[in-house]
């Protein structure tokens, strides 16, 4: 995955302009507005604040006055001029509302809120934000769109996994007890360059800790399996690590408690043989 600094602004603008042009052509050919999510949805989806911070970081470095010289996109979230009046009318009740910082936040939050309820995951929302396209298979994303989504989600995952004061424990030094057949794999994107992995169904890793929250970070991708997650001996979730594209460090599972205490987290391979489950890092909040 290329570093953000290696994608020039002008090149990125051309990619965005091409995506916008393709979407506009498809819409014009159909003679209708592109399908979209409903205007009103219920509760905030989990992680919306982290996602907005990540989106703003990639779009504008968080600047409310940023302007794209090619597309005319404006502000912290780089909303296109053709979209602002419609979105302002929909979410602010006034198509002529100016794109002040407060209005940018209100409109962007409402829009990504609706998109998440429509598309179901933040990586698909990020792809839509760049392209206006509701593709659901990351394997069909363009190379630039793949980079863009990975960059947004890497920042999102980082905000969830340690830039908030949690203590990091790499898989090799976490004091976790591994059973059932685990190995080590190397990749320069992993914390400490290694992960613990197993493709043996039933293989488990148990991590004991003291705190009020815990996060499991690990890779996801096309070849990955499923894992049962037990907290304090109780099965709380089965997570699917399979994804259209590889991400070395994703937040696979997280949970928290009102007060700190002694807890255990057990991860058990629940997938089909040959599909690995991997652990890169645990993060514990006091």
C-alpha positions as CSV (number, residue, x, y, z in Angstrom):
1,X,0.0,0.0,0.0
2,X,1.6,3.3,-1.0
3,X,2.3,5.9,1.6
4,X,0.0,8.9,1.6
5,X,2.8,11.2,0.8
6,X,3.5,9.3,-2.5
7,X,0.2,10.2,-4.1
8,X,0.5,13.8,-5.4
9,X,-2.5,16.1,-4.9
10,X,-2.8,16.8,-8.6
11,X,-2.8,13.0,-9.4
12,X,-5.4,12.4,-6.7
13,X,-7.5,15.2,-8.1
14,X,-7.4,13.6,-11.5
15,X,-8.5,10.3,-10.1
16,X,-11.4,11.9,-8.2
17,X,-12.4,13.9,-11.3
18,X,-12.4,10.8,-13.4
19,X,-14.5,9.0,-10.9
20,X,-16.9,11.9,-10.7
21,X,-17.2,12.1,-14.4
22,X,-17.9,8.4,-14.7
23,X,-20.6,8.6,-12.1
24,X,-22.1,11.7,-13.7
25,X,-22.2,10.0,-17.1
26,X,-24.0,6.9,-15.7
27,X,-26.5,9.1,-13.9
28,X,-27.1,11.2,-17.0
29,X,-27.6,8.1,-19.1
30,X,-30.2,6.8,-16.7
31,X,-32.0,10.2,-16.6
32,X,-32.4,10.0,-12.8
33,X,-30.5,10.7,-9.7
34,X,-28.3,7.9,-8.5
35,X,-29.9,5.6,-5.9
36,X,-29.0,6.6,-2.3
37,X,-29.8,5.8,1.3
38,X,-32.9,7.2,3.0
39,X,-32.8,10.7,4.4
40,X,-33.7,9.7,8.0
41,X,-32.1,6.9,9.9
42,X,-31.9,5.9,13.5
43,X,-29.1,5.7,16.0
44,X,-25.5,6.6,15.2
45,X,-23.5,3.6,13.8
46,X,-20.6,2.5,16.0
47,X,-17.3,4.4,15.2
48,X,-18.9,7.3,13.3
49,X,-16.7,9.9,15.1
50,X,-13.5,7.9,14.4
51,X,-14.5,7.5,10.8
52,X,-15.2,11.2,10.3
53,X,-11.8,12.0,11.7
54,X,-10.1,9.5,9.4
55,X,-12.1,10.7,6.4
56,X,-11.2,14.4,7.1
57,X,-7.5,13.4,7.5
58,X,-7.3,11.9,4.1
59,X,-9.6,14.4,2.3
60,X,-8.2,17.7,3.6
61,X,-5.7,17.1,6.5
62,X,-8.7,18.3,8.6
63,X,-8.9,21.8,7.0
64,X,-12.4,23.4,6.8
65,X,-11.1,25.8,4.1
66,X,-9.5,23.3,1.8
67,X,-10.4,23.7,-1.9
68,X,-9.7,21.1,-4.7
69,X,-8.6,23.1,-7.7
70,X,-9.8,20.5,-10.1
71,X,-13.2,19.4,-8.8
72,X,-14.1,22.5,-6.7
73,X,-14.7,20.2,-3.7
74,X,-14.6,22.2,-0.5
75,X,-13.9,21.9,3.1
76,X,-12.9,19.3,5.7
77,X,-14.7,16.5,3.9
78,X,-14.2,17.8,0.3
79,X,-18.0,17.9,-0.5
80,X,-18.5,18.6,-4.2
81,X,-20.3,21.9,-5.3
82,X,-23.1,19.9,-7.0
83,X,-23.7,17.9,-3.8
84,X,-23.7,20.7,-1.2
85,X,-27.1,22.3,-2.1
86,X,-28.9,18.9,-2.1
87,X,-27.3,17.7,1.0
88,X,-27.7,21.0,2.8
89,X,-31.4,21.0,1.9
90,X,-31.7,17.4,3.0
91,X,-29.8,17.6,6.3
92,X,-30.0,21.3,7.2
93,X,-33.4,22.2,5.7
94,X,-31.8,25.0,3.6
95,X,-30.2,24.5,0.2
96,X,-28.5,27.9,0.5
97,X,-26.9,27.2,3.9
98,X,-23.2,28.3,3.7
99,X,-20.5,25.6,4.2
100,X,-19.4,26.9,7.6
101,X,-17.4,24.5,9.8
102,X,-20.4,23.7,11.9
103,X,-22.5,23.1,8.8
104,X,-19.8,20.9,7.2
105,X,-19.8,18.8,10.3
106,X,-23.6,18.5,10.4
107,X,-23.9,17.6,6.8
108,X,-21.0,15.2,6.6
109,X,-22.1,13.4,9.8
110,X,-25.7,13.0,8.6
111,X,-24.5,11.8,5.1
112,X,-22.0,9.2,6.4
113,X,-24.6,8.1,9.0
114,X,-27.1,7.4,6.2
115,X,-24.5,5.8,4.0
116,X,-23.4,3.4,6.8
117,X,-27.0,2.3,7.4
118,X,-27.3,1.7,3.6
119,X,-24.0,0.1,2.8
120,X,-23.3,-1.6,6.1
121,X,-19.5,-1.0,6.6
122,X,-17.1,1.9,6.9
123,X,-14.8,0.7,4.1
124,X,-17.8,0.7,1.6
125,X,-18.7,4.2,2.9
126,X,-15.2,5.4,2.2
127,X,-15.3,4.0,-1.3
128,X,-18.7,5.7,-2.0
129,X,-17.3,9.0,-0.7
130,X,-14.5,8.9,-3.2
131,X,-16.4,7.5,-6.2
132,X,-20.2,7.9,-5.6
133,X,-20.3,4.1,-6.4
134,X,-22.0,1.6,-4.2
135,X,-19.9,-1.4,-5.1
136,X,-19.8,-4.0,-2.3
137,X,-16.9,-6.1,-3.4
138,X,-13.5,-4.5,-2.6
139,X,-11.9,-6.8,-5.2
140,X,-13.6,-4.7,-7.9
141,X,-12.2,-1.3,-6.6
142,X,-9.8,0.5,-8.8
143,X,-6.2,0.7,-7.6
144,X,-6.5,4.3,-6.4
145,X,-9.8,3.6,-4.7
146,X,-8.2,0.6,-3.0
147,X,-5.4,2.8,-1.8
148,X,-7.9,5.5,-0.6
149,X,-10.1,3.1,1.3
150,X,-7.1,1.4,2.9
151,X,-5.7,4.8,3.9
152,X,-9.0,5.9,5.5
153,X,-9.4,2.6,7.3
154,X,-5.8,2.5,8.5
155,X,-6.3,5.9,10.2
156,X,-9.7,4.7,11.5
157,X,-8.1,1.5,12.9
158,X,-5.2,3.5,14.4
159,X,-7.6,5.8,16.2
160,X,-9.4,2.7,17.6
161,X,-6.3,0.8,18.5
162,X,-3.9,2.8,20.5
163,X,-3.8,6.5,19.8
164,X,-6.4,6.9,22.6
165,X,-4.2,5.9,25.6
166,X,-4.5,2.1,25.4
167,X,-1.4,0.0,26.2
168,X,-0.1,-2.2,23.4
169,X,0.8,-5.9,23.9
170,X,2.3,-7.6,20.9
171,X,1.2,-11.2,20.3
172,X,4.7,-12.5,21.3
173,X,4.9,-10.6,24.6
174,X,1.3,-10.4,25.7
175,X,1.5,-13.4,28.0
176,X,-1.2,-15.1,25.9
177,X,-1.4,-18.9,26.1
178,X,-1.6,-20.5,22.7
179,X,-2.9,-24.0,22.2
180,X,-3.7,-26.2,19.2
181,X,-1.0,-25.3,16.7
182,X,0.1,-21.7,16.1
183,X,3.0,-20.3,14.0
184,X,4.6,-17.0,13.3
185,X,4.3,-15.0,10.1
186,X,6.2,-11.9,9.1
187,X,5.1,-8.7,7.3
188,X,6.6,-5.3,7.7
189,X,3.1,-3.8,8.2
190,X,2.6,-5.9,11.4
191,X,3.4,-4.4,14.8
192,X,6.9,-5.8,15.5
193,X,6.8,-7.4,12.0
194,X,5.2,-10.6,13.1
195,X,1.8,-12.1,13.9
196,X,0.7,-15.4,15.6
197,X,-1.5,-17.4,13.2
198,X,-3.2,-20.8,13.1
199,X,-5.3,-22.5,10.4
200,X,-6.2,-25.3,12.7
201,X,-9.9,-25.4,13.7
202,X,-10.2,-25.2,17.4
203,X,-6.7,-23.7,18.0
204,X,-7.0,-21.0,20.7
205,X,-5.2,-18.1,22.3
206,X,-6.1,-16.9,25.8
207,X,-5.1,-13.4,27.0
208,X,-5.5,-12.4,30.6
209,X,-5.4,-8.7,31.5
210,X,-6.5,-6.1,33.9
211,X,-8.4,-3.0,32.5
212,X,-11.6,-1.6,31.4
213,X,-11.3,-2.3,27.6
214,X,-9.5,-4.6,25.2
215,X,-8.9,-4.6,21.5
216,X,-7.8,-7.5,19.3
217,X,-5.9,-6.3,16.2
218,X,-5.0,-8.6,13.3
219,X,-5.0,-9.1,9.6
220,X,-8.0,-9.6,7.4
221,X,-8.2,-10.7,3.8
222,X,-9.5,-13.1,1.1
223,X,-7.9,-16.2,2.6
224,X,-8.9,-15.6,6.2
225,X,-11.3,-17.6,8.4
226,X,-13.6,-17.1,11.3
227,X,-13.0,-16.9,15.0
228,X,-15.1,-17.4,18.1
229,X,-14.4,-14.7,20.7
230,X,-14.9,-15.6,24.4
231,X,-14.9,-12.9,27.1
232,X,-14.5,-14.2,30.7
233,X,-15.4,-17.7,29.5
234,X,-18.6,-16.7,27.6
235,X,-18.9,-16.8,23.8
236,X,-19.8,-13.2,22.8
237,X,-19.1,-13.0,19.1
238,X,-18.0,-15.0,16.0
239,X,-16.0,-12.7,13.8
240,X,-15.4,-13.2,10.1
241,X,-11.9,-12.2,9.0
242,X,-12.5,-12.7,5.4
243,X,-12.4,-9.6,3.3
244,X,-12.1,-8.7,-0.4
245,X,-8.7,-7.0,0.1
246,X,-5.8,-7.6,2.5
247,X,-5.4,-5.3,5.5
248,X,-2.5,-6.1,7.8
249,X,-3.9,-4.3,10.9
250,X,-7.6,-4.2,11.4
251,X,-9.6,-3.9,14.6
252,X,-11.1,-7.3,14.7
253,X,-12.8,-7.1,18.1
254,X,-13.2,-4.7,20.9
255,X,-15.2,-4.5,24.1
256,X,-15.2,-2.5,27.3
257,X,-16.6,-2.3,30.9
258,X,-17.7,0.6,33.1
259,X,-14.9,-0.1,35.6
260,X,-11.5,-1.7,35.3
261,X,-11.2,-5.4,36.4
262,X,-9.5,-8.7,35.8
263,X,-10.7,-10.3,32.5
264,X,-9.8,-13.0,29.9
265,X,-10.1,-12.9,26.2
266,X,-10.0,-16.2,24.3
267,X,-9.8,-16.4,20.5
268,X,-10.6,-19.8,18.9
269,X,-10.3,-20.7,15.3
270,X,-13.9,-21.5,14.2
271,X,-13.5,-21.5,10.4
272,X,-12.8,-24.2,7.9
273,X,-9.4,-25.9,7.8
274,X,-6.7,-24.0,5.9
275,X,-8.2,-20.6,6.6
276,X,-6.0,-18.8,9.2
277,X,-6.8,-16.6,12.2
278,X,-4.1,-14.3,13.2
279,X,-3.2,-12.1,16.2
280,X,-1.0,-9.1,15.8
281,X,-1.6,-7.2,19.0
282,X,-3.8,-6.7,22.0
283,X,-4.5,-3.2,23.4
284,X,-5.8,-2.7,26.9
285,X,-7.4,0.5,28.3
286,X,-7.0,1.2,32.0
